[in-house]
Amino acid sequence: MNQKKNEESGKLALPVNKLKIEAQLSVLKSLVDWYDKNKKPVTYKDIGGVHASKTNVSATLGYFSNVGWLRREGRGKYVPSEELVQYFMGFNKELGAQKLASKVLSSPLGQRLNFFLEQRGKASEEDTISDIGGHFDLKQKDRQRIQRIIDLLVEFGALEKTEEGISFKKDQKKPPVQPQNRGEQGTGEKDTKEIDILKREKVQTSVVLGILIDANAPEEKIRRAVRIVKEEIEKGGV
């Protein structure tokens, strides 16, 4: 997999590894302030008051544009999203943070992180980084860039970090888990819609099934359980 090609096409985005998340957020804060004052798209040359090279500033803007925090307005020009403005300048900073974190989790790399942690429940940062890096055929030098994403999601309250590892906060709203392995089918949108329809049609039917699925259940077991539930609902329950 050609990482550079994927980043340019928007299929895979990784943040700058040379700037800590605090510094990258300072870049974004400067952009929001400049846009609020001048009311026109911002370039990396307009960013001031941060301890970062113009190269790293430019790369930072590129990444956050790829995950939807910024909107491109011509070559090298950006406008902050409503969520980003809300985070830095709005009354509800927490809501802005939740929406921005959701955008990161909706990216291909974020979806993989979501899928991995949903299966594990809780995992070490090392195992999480190794899973993501292996899935996208990344290099060892990219480990720090994946770490930056984890740090960002911790900062924005989507993930919590303990001595036992990292996990999603219980009240965190996440995008639907999309299996990321090649050839992995999982429970698709079609299955979900069919189950919803069947449940509405059989709303008065009680179904009791002895199926146990935990966070470590294999995909085949989950798919089999879904098929069993659908078949029982169609038959009218037991």
C-alpha positions in Angstrom: 0.0 0.0 0.0 1.4 3.4 -1.0 0.9 5.5 2.1 1.7 8.8 0.4 -0.7 8.1 -2.4 -3.5 7.1 0.0 -3.0 10.3 2.1 -3.2 12.5 -1.0 -6.4 10.8 -2.2 -8.0 11.1 1.3 -8.2 7.3 1.8 -5.7 7.4 4.7 -4.7 10.3 6.8 -2.1 10.4 9.5 -1.2 13.4 11.7 2.2 15.1 12.0 4.5 13.1 14.3 6.9 15.9 15.2 4.2 18.0 16.9 2.5 16.9 20.1 -1.3 17.2 20.1 -1.1 20.3 22.2 0.9 22.0 19.5 -1.4 20.8 16.7 -4.4 22.2 18.6 -2.5 25.5 19.0 -2.2 25.6 15.2 -5.9 25.0 14.8 -6.7 27.7 17.5 -4.6 30.2 15.6 -6.4 29.3 12.3 -9.9 29.8 14.0 -8.8 33.1 15.5 -7.4 34.4 12.2 -10.5 33.3 10.3 -12.8 34.9 12.9 -10.9 38.2 12.5 -10.4 38.3 8.7 -13.4 36.3 7.5 -11.6 34.7 4.6 -9.8 31.3 4.0 -6.5 30.7 5.9 -3.2 29.5 4.7 -0.3 28.0 6.7 1.5 31.4 6.3 -1.2 33.1 8.3 -0.7 30.9 11.3 1.2 32.6 14.0 2.1 32.3 17.7 2.9 28.6 17.6 6.2 26.9 18.1 6.3 24.9 14.9 7.9 25.1 11.5 5.8 26.1 8.5 6.3 22.6 7.1 4.7 21.0 10.1 2.0 23.7 10.2 1.1 23.0 6.6 1.1 19.2 7.2 -1.1 19.7 10.3 -3.7 21.6 8.3 -3.6 18.9 5.6 -4.4 16.1 8.1 -7.3 17.9 9.8 -8.7 18.8 6.4 -8.7 15.1 5.5 -10.7 14.2 8.6 -13.2 17.0 8.2 -12.2 19.5 10.8 -11.3 22.0 8.1 -12.7 22.6 4.7 -10.5 23.3 1.7 -11.1 26.6 -0.2 -8.7 26.4 -3.0 -5.1 25.3 -3.0 -3.6 25.5 0.5 -6.5 27.5 1.8 -8.7 26.4 4.7 -11.9 27.3 6.5 -12.7 25.9 10.0 -15.7 23.6 10.3 -18.6 24.7 12.5 -17.6 22.0 15.1 -14.0 23.4 15.3 -15.3 26.9 15.8 -17.7 25.6 18.4 -14.9 23.8 20.2 -12.6 26.9 20.5 -15.2 29.7 20.6 -18.6 28.3 21.4 -20.5 27.9 24.6 -20.5 24.1 24.5 -16.9 23.1 24.2 -17.7 19.5 25.2 -20.2 19.0 22.4 -17.8 20.4 19.9 -15.1 18.0 21.1 -17.5 15.0 20.7 -18.4 15.9 17.2 -14.7 16.4 16.2 -13.8 13.1 17.8 -16.5 11.4 15.8 -15.1 12.8 12.6 -11.7 11.2 13.4 -13.4 7.9 14.3 -15.2 8.0 10.9 -11.9 8.1 9.0 -10.5 4.7 7.7 -7.9 4.6 10.4 -10.4 5.7 13.0 -12.8 2.9 11.9 -10.0 0.4 12.4 -9.3 1.7 15.8 -13.0 1.6 16.6 -13.3 -2.0 15.3 -10.2 -3.2 17.3 -11.3 -1.7 20.6 -14.9 -2.9 20.2 -13.6 -6.4 19.9 -11.1 -6.2 22.8 -13.0 -3.9 25.1 -9.7 -2.6 26.4 -6.2 -3.0 25.0 -2.7 -1.6 25.5 -1.6 1.3 23.3 1.2 -0.9 22.0 -1.2 -3.6 20.8 -3.6 -1.0 19.3 -0.8 0.7 17.4 0.5 -2.6 16.2 -2.9 -3.7 14.9 -3.5 -0.5 13.0 0.0 -0.4 11.6 -0.2 -4.0 10.4 -3.6 -3.5 8.9 -2.6 -0.5 6.8 0.9 -1.8 6.0 2.5 1.2 7.7 6.2 1.4 8.7 7.8 1.6 12.1 8.4 5.3 11.7 4.6 5.8 11.6 4.0 4.5 15.1 4.3 8.0 16.6 1.7 9.3 14.1 -0.8 6.6 15.2 0.0 7.5 18.8 -0.9 11.1 18.0 -4.4 10.0 17.0 -4.8 8.0 20.3 -3.6 11.1 22.2 -6.1 13.3 20.4 -9.0 11.0 21.1 -8.0 10.9 24.8 -7.8 14.7 24.9 -11.2 15.0 23.4 -12.8 12.5 25.8 -13.6 9.7 23.3 -11.0 7.3 24.8 -9.9 6.9 28.4 -6.5 5.7 29.4 -5.7 3.6 32.5 -2.9 1.4 33.7 -4.8 -1.5 32.1 -4.9 0.1 28.7 -7.2 2.3 26.6 -10.9 1.9 25.9 -13.9 3.9 24.8 -15.7 5.8 27.4 -19.1 4.2 28.1 -21.1 7.3 27.2 -19.1 8.0 24.0 -21.1 8.0 20.8 -19.2 6.2 18.1 -19.8 5.5 14.5 -21.0 2.0 13.6 -18.2 -0.6 13.7 -17.1 -1.5 10.1 -14.9 -4.6 9.9 -11.7 -3.6 8.2 -10.0 -6.9 7.3 -10.0 -7.8 3.7 -12.7 -10.3 2.9 -14.4 -9.7 6.2 -18.1 -9.4 5.8 -19.4 -8.8 9.3 -23.0 -7.6 9.8 -23.7 -5.2 7.0 -26.2 -2.4 6.6 -28.6 -4.7 4.7 -28.7 -7.2 7.7 -29.4 -4.4 10.1 -32.3 -3.0 8.1 -33.8 -6.4 7.6 -33.7 -7.1 11.4 -35.3 -3.7 12.1 -38.1 -4.4 9.6 -38.6 -7.9 11.1 -38.7 -6.5 14.6 -41.3 -4.0 13.7 -43.5 -6.7 12.1 -43.2 -9.0 15.1 -43.2 -6.3 17.8 -45.5 -8.5 20.0 -43.3 -11.6 19.7 -41.0 -12.6 22.5 -37.9 -14.4 21.5 -35.7 -16.2 24.1 -32.4 -17.6 22.7 -29.4 -19.0 24.5 -26.8 -17.0 22.6 -23.8 -15.6 24.4 -21.6 -13.0 22.6 -18.9 -11.1 24.3 -16.2 -8.6 23.2 -13.9 -11.4 22.1 -16.5 -13.3 20.0 -15.2 -14.2 16.5 -16.9 -12.6 13.5 -18.3 -15.9 12.3 -20.0 -16.5 15.7 -21.6 -13.0 15.5 -22.8 -13.5 12.0 -24.3 -16.9 12.9 -26.1 -15.4 15.9 -27.6 -12.7 13.7 -28.9 -15.4 11.3 -30.4 -17.3 14.1 -32.2 -14.3 15.5 -33.6 -13.4 12.0 -34.8 -17.0 11.5 -36.5 -17.1 14.9 -38.2 -13.7 14.3 -39.4 -14.8 10.9 -40.9 -18.0 12.4 -42.7 -16.0 15.1 -40.5 -16.7 18.0 -40.3 -19.6 20.4 
